[in-house]
Amino acid sequence: MDFDWSPAQRALRQTIIDTCAAHPAPEPDAEPAFPAALHRALGAAGVLGYGLPAPYGAGGGLLDLVLINETLAEHAPHAVSPCFVNQVCGALLAVGGNKAQKEELLPQLAAGSLTMAFALTEPQAGSDAAAIALQATPEGGHYRLSGEKLYATGCWDADYIITAARTTAEGKASRGSSLIMVPREATGLTLSRLNKIGGRDHASCHLRYAQVQVEAGLRIGAENGAWPLLLVGAGVERICVAATCIGAVSAALRDVVAFLQQREQFGQPIADFQAIRHTLADLATRHEAMRWLCYRAAWLAQRSGPAAAGAVSMAKLQATEEAGAILLEIMKLHGGLAYLAEHPAPRRLIETMLAFYAGGTAQIQRELIARQVLAAR
Ligand SMILES: Cc1cc2nc3c(=O)[nH]c(=O)nc-3n(C[C@H](O)[C@H](O)[C@H](O)COP(=O)(O)OP(=O)(O)OC[C@H]3O[C@@H](n4cnc5c(N)ncnc54)[C@H](O)[C@@H]3O)c2cc1C
């Protein structure tokens, strides 16, 4: 067992830190805007190519994606969502795309010159993804799409929206759905931006498809073959989300330790009170546990793919629940300052709360874990 990053992975982490430092986050009250300059700079530095197979990208595996998302969440939280949404879309293309699609699209994703979004959730189909109803009717060399998608993140600035659609009306969606890349500018597609409390630089949208005609050549994978691809995408998304929670807590712990060492009450730095020292010890221990559960799940999934789904759900569940609780505790340790709008602690908690939903909620992760526990005994 090797618990250390390789020299190449250490260099990758430093590259991300340097690239983020050259593109500071926008002011909190700035108009929300896709962080295009940083995204392209991450592409130029080779960061966005990880997880995409060579020769189209840099190769690498889930542990590299963990390192990237953890580091971004710590140093440039506004760049996280565009990066991991592209990683999930890249994984769908890498596994299901044909040679021509990979040759054309993966190098552009790696360069940061092409962006994609992913639309599965619908108004009536959230946790129950198999309840999707958006229909794609085959017509000669085209599909005609009708229906709605909700929450799809990154659509506003995307070139393509990978849309999960029913291509067989009857029977289970898991056997009768396909993934279709819908161009953002397709006629009949309308997008409304949702008014989110966080992640505002990467807009989530309500999409309405009114008889949208899309070439059949833009389907990823086989017709009715969406579900095995979605399972791969879900695994990548859950691991990446867990990693972002680790990075957010790293940054929050660093800030609160500096504050507690500098701020004095009762004639001494607050960090010298035993009650506070023990709280910090507990938070650091819980942070360490998040890290190792996530790293091990990524390592397992890298080796055995969907068979590691239970471990991946455990990592996602524990990282999101712990991040929510730890970031709230850290807000309290900052005292009244953290109730001020400009303080980074509440903003970090709100941004990290996206992890509660992306890749499925805590209850859904528990359900997936329970299935594996019961099947194994
Ligand atoms: C900011 C944001 C960005 C998102 N981005 C995307 C995206 O890019 N693409 C995309 O396709 N989707 C996206 N989503 C959707 C996300 O995947 C869903 O929000 C999530 O799967 C939960 O679905 P829901 O919100 O409809 O909640 P619901 O499914 O309605 O659930 C409501 C509550 O009931 C619980 N619940 C539901 N079923 C069960 C059960 N069987 N047992 C116990 N409890 C249950 C849930 O855990 C939750 O607490 C995004 C969501 C948000 C908030």
The ligand as an ORCA input file, in Angstrom:
! r2SCAN-3c Opt
* xyz 0 1
  C     -27.473     23.010     -7.547
  C     -27.881     21.725     -8.206
  C     -27.227     21.312     -9.351
  C     -27.640     20.145    -10.004
  N     -27.048     19.802    -11.186
  C     -27.588     18.786    -11.913
  C     -27.098     18.495    -13.223
  O     -26.153     19.124    -13.699
  N     -27.699     17.521    -13.947
  C     -28.757     16.788    -13.443
  O     -29.248     15.909    -14.150
  N     -29.217     17.019    -12.191
  C     -28.660     17.993    -11.422
  N     -29.132     18.252    -10.159
  C     -30.220     17.454     -9.635
  C     -29.822     16.525     -8.479
  O     -29.208     15.369     -8.989
  C     -31.119     16.245     -7.708
  O     -31.428     17.436     -6.996
  C     -31.016     15.092     -6.758
  O     -30.852     13.877     -7.435
  C     -32.261     15.000     -5.864
  O     -33.428     15.077     -6.611
  P     -34.566     16.134     -6.197
  O     -33.931     17.440     -5.952
  O     -35.651     16.065     -7.181
  O     -35.116     15.625     -4.780
  P     -36.230     14.510     -4.532
  O     -35.863     13.267     -5.260
  O     -37.555     15.096     -4.754
  O     -36.007     14.229     -2.986
  C     -36.480     15.091     -1.943
  C     -36.037     14.471     -0.608
  O     -36.603     13.151     -0.490
  C     -35.564     12.197     -0.280
  N     -35.893     10.946     -0.944
  C     -36.247     10.738     -2.246
  N     -36.417      9.437     -2.484
  C     -36.160      8.783     -1.312
  C     -36.151      7.392     -0.902
  N     -36.411      6.407     -1.758
  N     -35.841      7.108      0.386
  C     -35.557      8.111      1.263
  N     -35.531      9.415      0.929
  C     -35.834      9.747     -0.337
  C     -34.318     12.834     -0.901
  O     -33.122     12.275     -0.357
  C     -34.516     14.301     -0.537
  O     -34.083     14.523      0.785
  C     -28.688     19.374     -9.457
  C     -29.302     19.792     -8.269
  C     -28.920     20.949     -7.645
  C     -29.618     21.382     -6.388
*
